[in-house]
Amino acid sequence: MEKKKILKNGILTENPTFVQLLGMCPTLAVTTTLKNGLGMGLSATVVLIMSNILVSLLRKIIPDKVRIAAYIVIIATFVTIVQMVLQAYVESLYASLGIFIPLIVVNCIILARAESFASKYSVVDSALDGLGMGLGFTVALCIISIVREFFGQGTIWGIKLYGGAIKPAAIIGMPPGGFIVLGILIAAINFIVKKRKEGGKN
C-alpha cells in the first residue's frame, strides 16, 4: 500500500475524530485545555504505533479465536508503559488526565486499527497507519482544545489572551461545551469538503 496514502488516511481522509467519530470519550473529556489535548493525543499515538507494530508482527501466530483478547493485552501493555512514563516524568499532565490514561486501553480507535489494519498488513505499513491515525487524533484534539480553552477560559496553553473586559463562556469548558464545539467543527469540515467536491465536479 502507498505510504503517503496511509498517512493521509489517518490525518485527513479517515480522521478518527472528525470523520469516523471514534474515541469520543477522551475527545469530549480532556479537551478543556491544549496541554491536556496534546498530551492525550501524543499518548494515544505512541500506543497506536507500538500496538500496531506488535499486532502486525504476531498476526500469523495469534489464533483467530482469541485475537481480540490478545490485542487488548498488547494495547494494555503499552498503555501501562505510557502511564508509568507520564507519572515519572510529566506528573502534572498525568494528574490532569487522570483516569483517561488507562482508558486508552478501550479506546476504539486503537482496537479498530489493530483489527482492521495491523492484523492484515506489514509492520512498516502498520506503523505508518498508527502514526497517521495518531496524528489525526492529536490534531483533532488540539483544534477542539484551542477553541474550548480560548472561549471557555480566555487562555491558550495557560497564557491569558484577553482581559476582564470580555468574560469567558464557562459552558464551553463544561461537558455540553465539548458537544457544541465538536458539532460545529464537524459541520464546518463537512461543509468545506462538500464545497470542494462540488467545485471539483464543475
Phi, psi and chi 1 to 4 in degrees:
 res  aa     phi    psi   chi1   chi2   chi3   chi4
   1 MET       -  143.3 -174.1  176.5  -74.7      -
   2 GLU   -63.8  128.8 -169.9  179.2  -17.1      -
   3 LYS   -63.4  -44.0  -47.9  -56.0 -179.0 -169.5
   4 LYS   -62.9  -37.5  -72.0 -176.9  178.9  179.0
   5 LYS   -65.0  -38.4 -174.0  179.0  179.2 -178.4
   6 ILE   -61.5  -46.2  -64.1  173.3      -      -
   7 LEU   -65.4  -43.2  -77.5  172.6      -      -
   8 LYS   -63.1  -37.5 -176.1 -177.4  175.4 -177.0
   9 ASN   -57.5  -46.4  -81.8  -13.9      -      -
  10 GLY   -69.5  -38.9      -      -      -      -
  11 ILE   -82.2  -39.8  -60.6  170.7      -      -
  12 LEU  -119.9  -69.3  -63.3  172.2      -      -
  13 THR   -56.6  -45.3  -46.4      -      -      -
  14 GLU  -120.7   39.8  -63.2  177.8   11.4      -
  15 ASN   -49.1  124.9 -175.0  -77.4      -      -
  16 PRO   -62.6  -27.5   18.8  -30.5      -      -
  17 THR   -92.4  -53.4  -57.9      -      -      -
  18 PHE   -82.6  -23.7  -67.7  139.4      -      -
  19 VAL  -107.6  -51.5  177.9      -      -      -
  20 GLN   -88.5  -13.9  -60.9 -173.3   65.4      -
  21 LEU    56.2   44.3  -58.7  180.0      -      -
  22 LEU  -102.6  158.2  -62.7  174.6      -      -
  23 GLY    65.2   38.0      -      -      -      -
  24 MET   -67.6  -29.4  -70.1  -65.9  100.7      -
  25 CYS   -60.6  -57.5 -177.0      -      -      -
  26 PRO   -67.2  -31.0   22.0  -32.8      -      -
  27 THR   -59.3  -43.6  -62.2      -      -      -
  28 LEU   -84.4  -26.2  -62.9  170.7      -      -
  29 ALA   -87.3  -38.8      -      -      -      -
  30 VAL  -102.9   -1.1  -54.1      -      -      -
  31 THR   -88.3   28.3   53.8      -      -      -
  32 THR   -75.7  -24.3   51.0      -      -      -
  33 THR  -137.6  155.9   66.3      -      -      -
  34 LEU   -65.1  -36.7  180.0   56.0      -      -
  35 LYS   -59.7  -45.3  -74.6 -178.1 -178.6  179.0
  36 ASN   -65.2  -45.0  -74.0   -5.2      -      -
  37 GLY   -61.6  -44.9      -      -      -      -
  38 LEU   -66.7  -42.6 -178.1   60.8      -      -
  39 GLY   -62.0  -45.2      -      -      -      -
  40 MET   -65.6  -43.0  174.7   55.8   71.8      -
  41 GLY   -60.9  -46.0      -      -      -      -
  42 LEU   -68.5  -37.0  -67.1  178.6      -      -
  43 SER   -62.4  -46.7  -62.2      -      -      -
  44 ALA   -64.4  -35.1      -      -      -      -
  45 THR   -63.0  -45.2  -59.7      -      -      -
  46 VAL   -60.3  -45.3  171.1      -      -      -
  47 VAL   -64.5  -41.6  175.3      -      -      -
  48 LEU   -59.3  -49.3  -96.3  164.6      -      -
  49 ILE   -62.5  -51.1  -65.6  170.0      -      -
  50 MET   -67.5  -41.2  -60.6  -49.3  -63.0      -
  51 SER   -69.5  -37.5   59.6      -      -      -
  52 ASN   -61.8  -41.9  -92.5   17.3      -      -
  53 ILE   -62.4  -47.8  -71.6  172.9      -      -
  54 LEU   -69.7  -39.3 -165.8   54.0      -      -
  55 VAL   -62.3  -41.1  167.4      -      -      -
  56 SER   -64.5  -40.0 -179.9      -      -      -
  57 LEU   -64.7  -35.4  -76.1  169.4      -      -
  58 LEU  -101.0    6.1  -59.1  175.1      -      -
  59 ARG   -60.7  -29.1   69.1 -174.8 -171.5  -82.0
  60 LYS   -90.4   -6.9  -64.5  179.9  179.9  178.1
  61 ILE  -100.9  -37.2  -59.8  173.0      -      -
  62 ILE   -67.9  123.8  -61.1  173.1      -      -
  63 PRO   -62.9  143.0  -20.8   31.9      -      -
  64 ASP   -60.0  -34.2 -169.4   58.0      -      -
  65 LYS   -68.4  -26.2  -69.8 -177.2  179.2  179.4
  66 VAL  -115.5   17.0  -62.9      -      -      -
  67 ARG   -62.8  -41.8   69.2 -175.6 -170.0  -76.1
  68 ILE   -64.2  -44.0  -61.1  -60.4      -      -
  69 ALA   -61.6  -40.5      -      -      -      -
  70 ALA   -65.0  -41.4      -      -      -      -
  71 TYR   -61.6  -41.4  -62.5  162.3      -      -
  72 ILE   -65.0  -39.8  -68.9  173.1      -      -
  73 VAL   -63.0  -43.6  170.7      -      -      -
  74 ILE   -61.8  -48.9  -69.7  168.6      -      -
  75 ILE   -62.0  -44.1  -66.5  166.0      -      -
  76 ALA   -61.1  -35.8      -      -      -      -
  77 THR   -61.6  -47.8  -58.7      -      -      -
  78 PHE   -71.3  -33.6  -70.2  115.3      -      -
  79 VAL   -63.1  -41.8  169.4      -      -      -
  80 THR   -61.7  -42.0  -57.6      -      -      -
  81 ILE   -62.4  -47.2  -66.8  169.8      -      -
  82 VAL   -60.5  -42.8  168.3      -      -      -
  83 GLN   -61.4  -43.2 -176.1  177.0    4.6      -
  84 MET   -67.4  -38.3  -67.7  172.1   70.1      -
  85 VAL   -65.2  -44.9  169.4      -      -      -
  86 LEU   -62.1  -42.4  -71.6  176.5      -      -
  87 GLN   -64.1  -34.6 -171.5  174.3   11.9      -
  88 ALA   -81.0  -37.9      -      -      -      -
  89 TYR  -114.7  -23.4  -63.1  103.3      -      -
  90 VAL  -131.7   66.2 -161.4      -      -      -
  91 GLU   -62.9  -35.1 -166.7  172.1   -7.0      -
  92 SER   -64.8  -41.9   59.6      -      -      -
  93 LEU   -68.0  -40.5  179.5   62.3      -      -
  94 TYR   -58.6  -44.3  170.3   80.0      -      -
  95 ALA   -68.3  -36.3      -      -      -      -
  96 SER   -69.8  -41.4 -177.0      -      -      -
  97 LEU   -77.0  -30.4  -66.9  177.5      -      -
  98 GLY    54.5 -128.1      -      -      -      -
  99 ILE   -64.3  -18.4 -171.1   64.2      -      -
 100 PHE   -75.1  -13.3  -67.8   99.8      -      -
 101 ILE   -71.2  -56.0  -60.3  172.8      -      -
 102 PRO   -62.9  -24.1   15.5  -27.8      -      -
 103 LEU   -71.4   -8.2  -79.0  177.9      -      -
 104 ILE   -58.8  -27.3  -67.0  174.4      -      -
 105 VAL   -55.2  -39.9  174.5      -      -      -
 106 VAL  -101.8   15.7  -68.3      -      -      -
 107 ASN   -67.0  119.6 -169.9  -41.2      -      -
 108 CYS   -65.6  -19.8   46.5      -      -      -
 109 ILE   -62.7  -48.2  -60.6  170.6      -      -
 110 ILE   -68.2  -46.0  -60.9  170.8      -      -
 111 LEU   -65.5  -37.8 -171.6   56.7      -      -
 112 ALA   -64.9  -39.8      -      -      -      -
 113 ARG   -71.1  -34.7  -61.3  -38.4  -67.8  175.8
 114 ALA   -63.9  -42.1      -      -      -      -
 115 GLU   -75.7  -45.1  171.3   69.3    8.9      -
 116 SER   -90.2  -20.6   66.5      -      -      -
 117 PHE  -124.2  -60.6 -163.3   97.1      -      -
 118 ALA   -61.3  -29.9      -      -      -      -
 119 SER   -76.3   -3.9   62.0      -      -      -
 120 LYS  -123.1  -18.6  -61.7  178.3  177.8   69.2
 121 TYR  -119.2  172.6  -67.7   92.3      -      -
 122 SER   -68.0  168.4   68.9      -      -      -
 123 VAL   -62.3  -45.2  173.6      -      -      -
 124 VAL   -63.2  -47.3  174.7      -      -      -
 125 ASP   -62.2  -39.1  -74.5   -7.2      -      -
 126 SER   -67.1  -38.8  -63.4      -      -      -
 127 ALA   -64.7  -42.0      -      -      -      -
 128 LEU   -65.0  -38.7  -72.7  173.2      -      -
 129 ASP   -62.9  -43.6  177.8   73.5      -      -
 130 GLY   -62.1  -41.1      -      -      -      -
 131 LEU   -65.0  -46.3  176.5   61.2      -      -
 132 GLY   -62.7  -47.6      -      -      -      -
 133 MET   -64.5  -39.9  -74.1  -69.1  165.3      -
 134 GLY   -64.5  -43.5      -      -      -      -
 135 LEU   -66.0  -39.9  -71.3  177.5      -      -
 136 GLY   -60.8  -42.7      -      -      -      -
 137 PHE   -65.0  -43.3 -176.1   57.0      -      -
 138 THR   -64.5  -45.1  -57.0      -      -      -
 139 VAL   -61.0  -43.5  167.8      -      -      -
 140 ALA   -62.1  -45.8      -      -      -      -
 141 LEU   -62.1  -40.2  -69.5 -172.4      -      -
 142 CYS   -66.5  -41.6  -73.0      -      -      -
 143 ILE   -62.1  -47.9  -69.0  171.5      -      -
 144 ILE   -62.8  -41.5  -63.4  168.6      -      -
 145 SER   -63.1  -42.2  -63.0      -      -      -
 146 ILE   -61.1  -46.1  -71.3  170.1      -      -
 147 VAL   -63.2  -46.4  173.9      -      -      -
 148 ARG   -69.0  -40.4  -67.6 -174.4   70.2 -171.8
 149 GLU   -69.0  -39.8 -174.8  176.4   -2.9      -
 150 PHE   -65.0  -51.0  177.7   77.9      -      -
 151 PHE   -81.8  -27.5  -71.3  104.7      -      -
 152 GLY   -87.0  -29.3      -      -      -      -
 153 GLN  -127.6  -12.3  -58.6  177.8   34.9      -
 154 GLY    74.5   23.3      -      -      -      -
 155 THR  -134.2  164.7   62.5      -      -      -
 156 ILE  -137.3  122.7  -66.6  -67.8      -      -
 157 TRP    57.3   31.5 -156.4  -97.3      -      -
 158 GLY    83.4   -2.7      -      -      -      -
 159 ILE   -92.1  126.0  -58.8  169.5      -      -
 160 LYS   -69.7  132.6  -69.3 -173.4  177.0 -179.7
 161 LEU  -108.1  -23.4  -60.4  177.5      -      -
 162 TYR  -144.1  152.4   50.6   81.5      -      -
 163 GLY   -81.4 -160.0      -      -      -      -
 164 GLY   -72.4   -6.9      -      -      -      -
 165 ALA   -66.9  -29.9      -      -      -      -
 166 ILE  -114.8  126.1  -57.4  173.8      -      -
 167 LYS   -92.9  125.6 -171.9  176.4  179.5 -179.5
 168 PRO   -61.0  149.6  -21.1   32.3      -      -
 169 ALA   -85.6   97.2      -      -      -      -
 170 ALA   -57.5  -30.8      -      -      -      -
 171 ILE   -62.8  -27.0 -168.9  172.3      -      -
 172 ILE   -65.6  -30.1  -61.1  -61.3      -      -
 173 GLY   -84.0   -6.5      -      -      -      -
 174 MET   -94.7  165.7  -61.6  168.4   68.5      -
 175 PRO   -50.5  -43.4  -30.1   36.1      -      -
 176 PRO   -60.9  -32.2  -23.1   34.2      -      -
 177 GLY   -64.8  -33.3      -      -      -      -
 178 GLY   -62.2  -44.0      -      -      -      -
 179 PHE   -63.1  -42.1  -79.0  101.8      -      -
 180 ILE   -63.0  -49.8  -67.0  168.5      -      -
 181 VAL   -63.8  -45.4  172.0      -      -      -
 182 LEU   -61.1  -44.0  179.5   62.3      -      -
 183 GLY   -61.6  -43.6      -      -      -      -
 184 ILE   -64.7  -43.2  -69.1  171.6      -      -
 185 LEU   -65.9  -42.6  -72.2  172.8      -      -
 186 ILE   -63.4  -42.1  -69.5  173.1      -      -
 187 ALA   -61.9  -43.0      -      -      -      -
 188 ALA   -63.9  -43.3      -      -      -      -
 189 ILE   -65.0  -44.0  -70.2  168.2      -      -
 190 ASN   -62.1  -37.5  -73.6  -20.9      -      -
 191 PHE   -64.4  -44.9  177.6   78.7      -      -
 192 ILE   -64.3  -44.6  -67.7  168.6      -      -
 193 VAL   -61.8  -42.7  170.1      -      -      -
 194 LYS   -62.7  -44.0 -175.9  179.4  178.4 -178.7
 195 LYS   -63.6  -38.2  -74.8  -64.8 -179.4 -176.5
 196 ARG   -66.8  -40.3  -76.8 -171.8  173.3 -179.6
 197 LYS   -64.9  -41.8  -74.1 -178.4  178.5  177.9
 198 GLU   -65.4  -37.8  -70.9  175.5   -6.7      -
 199 GLY   -66.7  -35.8      -      -      -      -
 200 GLY   -67.2  -35.0      -      -      -      -
 201 LYS   -68.7  -35.7  -70.6  177.6 -177.9  178.2
 202 ASN   -78.6      -  -64.3  -27.0      -      -
